[in-house]
Amino acid sequence: MTTQYENRTTGQRTAGSTGNVLSIIAIVLGVVSIVFFPIVFGVIGLVLAVIAKFVRHERLSGVALVVSAAGLVLGMILGAVVVSA
């Protein structure tokens, strides 16, 4: 079955339609983990970035790994500074 707009069958995806979804979510969680719950958001971001890198081979997965790890570490440091002050 083809659609009236395109010459491909319905339900088929193009090569770029899955994109970098997990990597983008991991980057957002890494940034959020700097301020809110670094243990939770940073670890979830790291897990998603690892899945994006080794399972889905997304282009932004390296950036997501760095941002998630940095967010985890910076969030823990910021939390320790705030608690000790």
TADA-V383860 format. One record per residue. N is the residue number from 1. SS is DSSP state (H for helix, E for strand, C for the rest). BURIAL is # if it has 16 or more other C-alpha atoms within 10 Angstrom, else .. Layout:
# TADA-V383860
<<N & SS & BURIAL> <N & SS & BURIAL>>
This chain:
# TADA-V383860
<<1 & C & .> <2 & E & .> <3 & C & .> <4 & C & .> <5 & C & .> <6 & C & .> <7 & C & .> <8 & C & .> <9 & E & .> <10 & C & .> <11 & C & .> <12 & C & .> <13 & C & .> <14 & C & .> <15 & C & .> <16 & C & .> <17 & C & .> <18 & C & .> <19 & C & .> <20 & C & #> <21 & H & .> <22 & H & #> <23 & H & #> <24 & H & #> <25 & H & .> <26 & H & #> <27 & H & #> <28 & H & #> <29 & H & #> <30 & H & #> <31 & H & #> <32 & H & #> <33 & C & #> <34 & C & #> <35 & C & #> <36 & C & #> <37 & C & .> <38 & H & #> <39 & H & .> <40 & H & .> <41 & H & #> <42 & H & #> <43 & H & #> <44 & H & #> <45 & H & #> <46 & H & #> <47 & H & #> <48 & H & #> <49 & H & #> <50 & H & #> <51 & H & #> <52 & H & #> <53 & H & #> <54 & H & .> <55 & C & .> <56 & C & #> <57 & C & .> <58 & C & #> <59 & C & .> <60 & C & #> <61 & H & #> <62 & H & #> <63 & H & .> <64 & H & #> <65 & H & #> <66 & H & #> <67 & H & #> <68 & H & #> <69 & H & #> <70 & H & #> <71 & H & #> <72 & H & #> <73 & H & #> <74 & H & #> <75 & H & #> <76 & H & #> <77 & H & .> <78 & H & .> <79 & H & #> <80 & H & .> <81 & H & .> <82 & H & .> <83 & H & .> <84 & H & .> <85 & C & .>>
